[in-house]
Amino acid sequence: MFVMNWTYQETLNDTEEMIMVYHKKKGMVPLRSDRFGERVTFAGNLDKNDLSITLSNVQIEDEGIYNCNVRNPPDRITGQHGIQLNVVTELPPPRDSTIAVAIGASVGGALALLILSMLVVKCLRRHRKKELISEEKMEEEDKLDAEVVAEEGTKHKNSLPEDL
C-alpha cells in the first residue's frame, strides 16, 4: 500500500505526531491537532513529486523536526527526510552606524576642502596670468607710444624752418 505522510517531533527522543497523510481520493490531507490547528497546509504538487507543506503563523512551540515519509510497495526502500525548524523570536540588534557616518563625513569634508583649495589655487593662477598679460600689453603700448612720440618729434624737427 502506497503511503505518504508528514510527522512532527519536538526532539529526536520524542514520538512522531502525524500532521498530514495521503488519501487516494482526497490527496494530501492535513490532520487537525491541538498543536497546529489549521496552520498546516499542503503546498506541493503530487504530479511533480513535490510534497511541500506550509506552516502558517509560526510560533516558538513549532520548533522541532518535521519528517516526510514515503513508502511505495513493492519497493523495499522507503524515503524519509527530516527538516529541523529553529524559530527565532528576536531580530538581531541594529548595527550602530554612528562611527561609519562620522568617518564618511570626515572623508567627505576632507575631499571638499581639497577640491576647494585646488579651485582657489587655479583661480589665483588664472588671475596672476591675466595680470601678467595686461602688464605686458601695457608695456608694449608704452613702447609704441614712445615710438610714436619719437617719430612725431622727428617730423616736427624736419618741418621747422631753420633759423640758424
Backbone torsions as a table, in degrees:
resi	resn	phi	psi	omega
1	MET	NA	131.9	-178.9
2	PHE	-72.1	130.7	-178.2
3	VAL	-132.5	131.8	170.9
4	MET	-137.3	135.0	176.4
5	ASN	-159.8	164.5	173.1
6	TRP	-118.0	138.0	177.2
7	THR	-127.9	163.3	178.1
8	TYR	-128.1	138.4	173.3
9	GLN	-131.7	134.1	177.2
10	GLU	-68.3	-43.6	174.1
11	THR	-138.8	171.6	179.8
12	LEU	-61.8	-27.7	-177.8
13	ASN	-83.2	-11.4	-178.7
14	ASP	-85.9	160.3	177.1
15	THR	-76.4	153.6	-179.1
16	GLU	-82.6	134.4	176.2
17	GLU	-104.5	122.6	-179.6
18	MET	-71.8	128.0	-179.1
19	ILE	-117.5	-16.1	178.3
20	MET	-156.7	138.1	179.1
21	VAL	-134.2	162.4	178.3
22	TYR	-100.0	132.1	172.5
23	HIS	-118.9	138.0	-178.3
24	LYS	-53.4	-44.4	-175.9
25	LYS	-86.1	-31.7	-173.6
26	LYS	-100.9	-13.2	-175.7
27	GLY	79.0	-147.6	179.6
28	MET	-79.2	126.9	-176.2
29	VAL	-124.7	124.9	176.6
30	PRO	-72.3	141.8	175.5
31	LEU	-97.7	125.8	-178.2
32	ARG	-72.6	134.5	177.9
33	SER	-137.9	162.3	178.1
34	ASP	-65.1	-34.2	-177.3
35	ARG	-68.1	-47.6	-172.1
36	PHE	-104.8	-20.3	-177.9
37	GLY	56.9	-126.9	179.1
38	GLU	-104.3	23.1	-175.8
39	ARG	-83.8	-10.8	179.6
40	VAL	-100.7	125.4	177.7
41	THR	-132.8	153.2	176.7
42	PHE	-80.3	129.3	-177.0
43	ALA	-121.0	0.7	-175.5
44	GLY	-89.5	-166.6	179.5
45	ASN	-138.9	107.5	-176.0
46	LEU	-61.8	-33.1	179.3
47	ASP	-63.4	-24.9	179.8
48	LYS	-107.0	16.2	-179.8
49	ASN	57.7	33.9	178.3
50	ASP	-104.1	115.5	-177.2
51	LEU	-110.4	30.9	-176.9
52	SER	-64.1	145.7	172.8
53	ILE	-124.0	161.2	176.4
54	THR	-123.2	133.6	176.2
55	LEU	-111.1	115.3	-177.0
56	SER	-91.2	157.4	177.1
57	ASN	46.8	58.1	-176.0
58	VAL	-60.3	136.9	-178.9
59	GLN	-123.0	163.4	-179.0
60	ILE	-58.8	-31.5	-179.2
61	GLU	-71.3	-13.3	-179.8
62	ASP	-79.7	-7.7	179.9
63	GLU	-60.0	136.0	178.8
64	GLY	157.5	-160.5	-176.4
65	ILE	-109.6	127.3	177.6
66	TYR	-110.9	123.7	-176.8
67	ASN	-114.3	137.5	173.6
68	CYS	-109.0	124.0	-177.1
69	ASN	-117.9	135.1	177.6
70	VAL	-134.7	130.4	174.7
71	ARG	-131.9	129.9	-177.3
72	ASN	-132.8	80.9	179.8
73	PRO	-61.0	145.1	14.8
74	PRO	-88.9	8.1	177.3
75	ASP	-58.8	138.2	178.4
76	ARG	-88.4	-16.2	-178.8
77	ILE	-87.7	129.5	174.8
78	THR	-108.5	149.1	179.0
79	GLY	-104.6	128.4	175.0
80	GLN	-142.5	126.3	178.0
81	HIS	-133.1	135.9	-178.7
82	GLY	-114.6	151.3	177.0
83	ILE	-128.2	127.8	176.3
84	GLN	-90.6	121.2	177.9
85	LEU	-101.7	121.5	174.5
86	ASN	-111.6	127.0	-177.8
87	VAL	-101.4	126.8	178.4
88	VAL	-100.6	127.1	-175.9
89	THR	-95.6	-22.2	-178.7
90	GLU	-125.4	144.1	173.8
91	LEU	-76.5	148.8	176.0
92	PRO	-62.0	150.3	-178.5
93	PRO	-62.7	145.4	179.5
94	PRO	-65.6	147.5	179.6
95	ARG	-76.5	138.4	177.2
96	ASP	-80.6	114.8	-176.4
97	SER	-99.9	15.5	-178.7
98	THR	-59.5	-44.9	-178.7
99	ILE	-63.6	-44.5	-179.7
100	ALA	-61.9	-40.6	179.1
101	VAL	-65.5	-42.5	179.9
102	ALA	-63.4	-43.8	179.3
103	ILE	-64.8	-45.0	178.8
104	GLY	-60.7	-42.0	179.4
105	ALA	-66.2	-40.2	179.4
106	SER	-63.8	-46.7	179.8
107	VAL	-64.1	-43.0	178.6
108	GLY	-62.6	-42.3	178.0
109	GLY	-63.6	-42.7	179.0
110	ALA	-62.6	-42.8	178.5
111	LEU	-64.0	-39.8	179.1
112	ALA	-63.4	-42.9	177.7
113	LEU	-63.4	-40.9	178.9
114	LEU	-61.7	-46.7	179.7
115	ILE	-63.8	-42.2	179.6
116	LEU	-62.6	-44.2	179.8
117	SER	-65.3	-36.6	177.4
118	MET	-64.0	-39.6	178.7
119	LEU	-65.9	-41.0	179.2
120	VAL	-62.8	-45.9	179.1
121	VAL	-59.8	-43.7	-179.4
122	LYS	-63.3	-42.7	179.4
123	CYS	-64.5	-42.0	178.6
124	LEU	-62.7	-43.4	178.3
125	ARG	-61.4	-43.7	179.9
126	ARG	-62.7	-42.3	179.7
127	HIS	-63.9	-44.7	178.1
128	ARG	-61.7	-40.7	179.5
129	LYS	-62.0	-42.9	178.5
130	LYS	-63.1	-39.9	178.5
131	GLU	-62.9	-43.3	179.4
132	LEU	-63.1	-42.7	180.0
133	ILE	-63.6	-43.5	-179.1
134	SER	-69.3	-34.0	175.5
135	GLU	-63.9	-43.3	178.9
136	GLU	-62.6	-41.6	178.5
137	LYS	-62.7	-41.6	179.9
138	MET	-64.6	-41.7	178.1
139	GLU	-61.9	-43.4	178.8
140	GLU	-63.5	-41.9	178.8
141	GLU	-64.4	-40.3	177.9
142	ASP	-61.9	-42.7	178.6
143	LYS	-62.2	-45.6	179.3
144	LEU	-61.9	-42.6	178.4
145	ASP	-61.2	-42.8	-179.9
146	ALA	-63.7	-40.9	179.6
147	GLU	-65.7	-41.4	179.2
148	VAL	-63.1	-44.6	179.3
149	VAL	-62.3	-42.7	179.8
150	ALA	-63.1	-42.0	179.2
151	GLU	-64.8	-43.2	-179.9
152	GLU	-64.7	-38.5	177.3
153	GLY	-62.0	-39.7	179.2
154	THR	-67.4	-39.9	179.5
155	LYS	-65.6	-41.6	-179.9
156	HIS	-65.5	-37.0	179.7
157	LYS	-64.4	-44.6	-177.1
158	ASN	-69.4	-28.8	-176.7
159	SER	-89.7	-10.7	179.4
160	LEU	-76.4	140.1	175.9
161	PRO	-68.8	146.8	-179.1
162	GLU	-89.1	114.5	-179.7
163	ASP	-87.5	-20.0	-174.8
164	LEU	-94.9	NA	NA
